[in-house]
Amino acid sequence: MNVSKVRGTRRSGIGALLLIAGLAALASGCVTDERVADDWMAESSENEASAPLGGEALVQRKLELARSYRDLSHFLVTLDGLYRRGDRSSLVMFSEFCDYYVGKHVLPMLEGEWQSRHPEVAVLDANVRFAVAALWVKLGSTSGTDEMLDEIERRYAGRGEMLVGYPIGSQGTLSDAVARLRKYGGWSG
């Protein structure tokens, strides 16, 4: 028997085992708990959301606020469609998704006080806040809506004539938008 053939066969067998072991380790590394990544992203988002921005970071924040406003307006249209169709199971599942989206992505972005005062993003910030409040009205979260409207009134005190994108798809003054949402939600103020 040729000794070199035996050694070559053993080497290729060992190489195959090492390859399989490496692929298994790689696969187990890919199968992680997504909650760990979500928690890490939420912490980093909270830290970034509270820091005032300028330059390229300000442009990025404007894009994020505009995207969130569009997303929330699409969510409202989808909720209306599901309600009109009478699709209760999809309505429940989509409502849970909307609540998760707002809690994970939108609210951390809105925490900073600076963006309510910054002239380039104040209107976008207000628009997103009104969209969140309108979404919460649809979802029946009266306490969340009331808190958001109180926050809007606090942050934008004295700027009641500022034009905002509420009702969604049109423009109105900030004070009219607050009054309209309080009326729909059943609050007197």
C-alpha positions as CSV (number, residue, x, y, z in Angstrom):
1,M,0.0,0.0,0.0
2,N,1.2,3.5,-0.9
3,V,1.9,5.5,2.2
4,S,1.5,8.9,0.4
5,K,-2.0,7.9,-0.8
6,V,-3.1,7.1,2.8
7,R,-1.7,10.4,4.1
8,G,-3.5,12.3,1.3
9,T,-6.8,10.6,2.1
10,R,-6.4,11.4,5.8
11,R,-5.5,15.0,5.0
12,S,-8.5,15.5,2.8
13,G,-10.8,13.8,5.4
14,I,-9.4,16.1,8.1
15,G,-9.8,19.1,5.8
16,A,-13.4,18.2,5.1
17,L,-14.1,17.9,8.9
18,L,-12.5,21.2,9.5
19,L,-14.5,22.8,6.8
20,I,-17.7,21.3,8.2
21,A,-16.8,22.5,11.7
22,G,-16.0,26.0,10.4
23,L,-19.3,26.2,8.5
24,A,-21.2,25.0,11.6
25,A,-19.5,27.6,13.8
26,L,-20.3,30.3,11.2
27,A,-23.9,29.2,11.0
28,S,-24.3,29.2,14.8
29,G,-22.9,32.7,14.8
30,C,-25.5,33.8,12.3
31,V,-28.3,32.4,14.4
32,T,-28.3,34.9,17.2
33,D,-31.0,36.5,19.3
34,E,-32.2,39.5,17.4
35,R,-33.3,41.2,20.6
36,V,-29.6,41.7,21.6
37,A,-29.1,43.6,18.3
38,D,-32.4,45.5,18.8
39,D,-31.4,46.6,22.3
40,W,-27.9,47.7,21.2
41,M,-29.4,49.7,18.3
42,A,-32.0,51.3,20.7
43,E,-29.3,52.4,23.1
44,S,-27.2,53.9,20.3
45,S,-30.2,55.6,18.8
46,E,-31.2,57.1,22.1
47,N,-27.7,58.6,22.5
48,E,-27.6,59.9,19.0
49,A,-31.2,61.3,19.2
50,S,-30.4,63.6,22.1
51,A,-27.3,65.2,20.5
52,P,-27.7,68.4,18.5
53,L,-26.6,68.0,15.0
54,G,-25.1,70.1,12.3
55,G,-23.8,69.7,8.7
56,E,-24.2,66.2,7.2
57,A,-25.8,64.9,10.5
58,L,-28.5,67.5,10.3
59,V,-29.3,66.5,6.7
60,Q,-29.5,62.9,7.9
61,R,-31.9,63.9,10.7
62,K,-34.1,65.8,8.2
63,L,-34.2,62.7,6.0
64,E,-35.1,60.5,9.0
65,L,-37.9,62.8,10.1
66,A,-39.3,63.0,6.6
67,R,-39.2,59.3,6.1
68,S,-40.9,58.7,9.5
69,Y,-43.7,61.1,8.5
70,R,-44.2,59.3,5.2
71,D,-44.2,55.9,6.9
72,L,-46.7,57.0,9.5
73,S,-49.0,58.5,6.9
74,H,-48.9,55.2,5.0
75,F,-49.6,53.3,8.2
76,L,-52.7,55.5,8.8
77,V,-54.0,54.8,5.2
78,T,-53.3,51.0,5.7
79,L,-55.2,51.0,9.1
80,D,-58.2,52.8,7.4
81,G,-58.2,50.2,4.6
82,L,-58.0,47.3,7.0
83,Y,-60.8,48.8,9.1
84,R,-63.1,49.3,6.1
85,R,-62.5,45.8,4.9
86,G,-63.4,44.4,8.3
87,D,-60.1,42.4,8.4
88,R,-59.8,42.2,12.2
89,S,-56.9,39.8,12.5
90,S,-54.7,41.9,10.1
91,L,-55.8,45.1,11.9
92,V,-54.6,43.7,15.2
93,M,-51.3,42.5,13.8
94,F,-50.6,45.7,11.9
95,S,-51.6,47.8,14.9
96,E,-49.0,45.9,16.9
97,F,-46.4,46.5,14.2
98,C,-47.2,50.2,14.2
99,D,-46.9,50.4,18.0
100,Y,-43.5,48.6,17.8
101,Y,-42.3,50.9,15.0
102,V,-43.2,54.0,16.9
103,G,-41.6,52.8,20.1
104,K,-38.4,51.5,18.6
105,H,-37.7,54.0,15.8
106,V,-39.7,57.2,16.1
107,L,-40.0,58.1,19.8
108,P,-36.2,57.8,20.4
109,M,-35.6,60.1,17.5
110,L,-38.1,62.7,19.0
111,E,-36.6,62.8,22.5
112,G,-34.2,65.6,21.8
113,E,-35.4,69.1,22.8
114,W,-33.1,70.8,20.3
115,Q,-34.9,69.7,17.1
116,S,-38.1,71.4,18.2
117,R,-36.2,74.7,18.4
118,H,-34.0,74.2,15.3
119,P,-35.3,76.3,12.4
120,E,-34.5,73.6,9.8
121,V,-36.1,70.6,11.5
122,A,-38.8,72.1,13.8
123,V,-41.6,71.7,11.3
124,L,-40.6,68.1,10.4
125,D,-40.4,67.4,14.1
126,A,-43.9,68.8,14.6
127,N,-45.3,66.9,11.6
128,V,-43.9,63.6,12.9
129,R,-45.4,64.3,16.4
130,F,-48.8,65.0,14.8
131,A,-48.6,61.8,12.8
132,V,-47.8,59.8,15.9
133,A,-50.7,61.4,17.7
134,A,-53.0,60.6,14.8
135,L,-51.8,57.0,14.7
136,W,-52.5,56.7,18.4
137,V,-56.0,58.1,18.0
138,K,-56.6,55.3,15.4
139,L,-55.1,52.7,17.7
140,G,-57.2,53.9,20.6
141,S,-54.3,55.0,22.8
142,T,-55.9,57.9,24.5
143,S,-53.3,58.4,27.1
144,G,-50.5,58.3,24.5
145,T,-52.3,60.8,22.3
146,D,-53.0,63.1,25.2
147,E,-49.3,63.0,26.3
148,M,-48.1,63.7,22.7
149,L,-50.5,66.7,22.3
150,D,-49.4,68.1,25.7
151,E,-45.8,67.7,24.6
152,I,-46.5,69.5,21.3
153,E,-48.1,72.4,23.1
154,R,-45.2,72.6,25.5
155,R,-42.5,72.5,22.9
156,Y,-44.2,74.8,20.5
157,A,-45.7,77.3,22.9
158,G,-46.2,80.7,21.3
159,R,-45.9,79.2,17.8
160,G,-49.5,78.3,17.2
161,E,-49.6,79.9,13.7
162,M,-46.8,77.7,12.5
163,L,-47.9,75.7,9.4
164,V,-47.7,71.9,10.0
165,G,-48.6,68.9,7.8
166,Y,-51.8,67.9,9.7
167,P,-54.3,66.8,8.6
168,I,-51.8,64.5,6.8
169,G,-51.6,65.4,3.1
170,S,-52.6,69.0,3.7
171,Q,-51.4,72.0,5.8
172,G,-52.9,73.8,8.8
173,T,-51.8,75.8,11.7
174,L,-50.3,74.1,14.8
175,S,-53.1,75.3,17.1
176,D,-55.8,74.1,14.7
177,A,-54.1,70.7,14.4
178,V,-54.0,70.3,18.2
179,A,-57.6,71.3,18.5
180,R,-58.7,68.9,15.7
181,L,-56.8,65.9,17.3
182,R,-58.2,66.7,20.7
183,K,-61.7,66.8,19.2
184,Y,-61.2,63.4,17.5
185,G,-59.8,61.9,20.6
186,G,-62.6,63.2,22.8
187,W,-60.5,65.6,24.8
188,S,-61.5,69.1,25.7
189,G,-58.0,70.3,26.6
